[in-house]
Amino acid sequence: MFSAVSWAAVYFVVWWTTLFAVLPFGVRNQVDEGEITPGTEPGAPVRAPIGRILLVTTIVASLIFAALYALLTQDVFGLDDIPFLPKFEKVG
């Protein structure tokens, strides 16, 4: 159905979207820590666990991608199953 490059592009989009969903988890700002550095934004993170965020993003994105891949390649769900999309007939 799709080439490996197409699936890689889909995984990249899923991963990138998941990154923005996971990014705020576990980040503590200066107000939370009680140590505000003069001249900085109080909401700025003190330390962001980037390695953990990237690992969690990869795991969650892989699960989402696996479910999406299974749905689209195993004929469990197709575009014709979406009720508000137009139905196209094969020509020829």
C-alpha positions in Angstrom: 0.0 0.0 0.0 2.6 2.6 1.1 6.4 2.5 0.6 8.8 2.4 3.5 9.6 6.1 3.0 5.9 6.9 3.4 5.6 4.9 6.6 8.8 6.6 7.9 7.2 10.0 7.2 4.0 8.9 9.0 6.1 7.8 12.0 8.0 11.1 12.0 4.7 13.1 12.1 3.4 10.8 14.9 6.6 11.1 16.8 6.8 14.9 16.5 3.2 15.3 17.5 3.7 13.0 20.5 6.8 15.0 21.5 4.7 18.2 22.0 2.2 16.2 24.0 4.8 14.6 26.3 7.2 17.7 26.6 5.6 19.4 29.6 5.4 16.3 31.8 8.0 16.2 34.6 9.4 19.7 33.9 9.8 21.8 37.1 9.9 25.6 36.7 11.6 28.1 39.0 8.4 28.9 40.9 8.0 25.2 41.7 11.6 25.0 43.0 11.3 28.2 44.9 14.6 29.6 43.5 13.9 32.4 41.0 17.1 33.7 39.3 16.9 37.5 39.0 16.3 38.7 35.4 14.7 35.4 34.2 11.2 34.3 33.6 9.8 32.6 36.7 8.1 30.0 34.6 11.4 29.0 32.9 12.3 25.3 33.6 15.0 24.7 36.1 16.0 21.4 34.5 14.2 19.5 31.8 14.8 15.7 31.7 15.3 15.7 27.9 16.6 12.1 27.8 13.6 10.8 29.6 11.2 12.9 27.5 12.7 11.6 24.2 12.5 8.0 25.5 8.9 8.3 26.6 8.1 10.1 23.3 9.6 7.3 21.3 7.8 4.6 23.2 4.4 6.3 23.0 4.8 7.2 19.3 5.9 3.6 18.5 2.7 2.3 20.2 0.5 4.8 18.3 2.3 4.1 15.0 1.9 0.3 15.5 -1.8 0.7 16.1 -2.2 2.9 13.1 -0.1 0.6 10.9 -2.2 -2.4 12.0 -5.4 -0.6 11.4 -4.4 0.5 7.9 -2.6 -2.7 6.6 -4.9 -5.4 8.1 -8.1 -4.0 6.5 -9.6 -3.5 9.9 -10.3 0.1 9.1 -10.2 2.0 5.9 -11.1 5.4 4.5 -14.5 4.1 3.3 -15.4 3.4 6.9 -15.4 7.1 7.8 -19.0 8.2 7.3 -18.5 11.9 6.3 -15.9 11.2 3.5 -17.2 10.9 0.0 -17.4 7.4 -1.5 -15.5 6.9 -4.8 -16.3 4.2 -7.3 -13.6 2.4 -9.2 -13.5 3.3 -12.9 -12.9 0.7 -15.5 
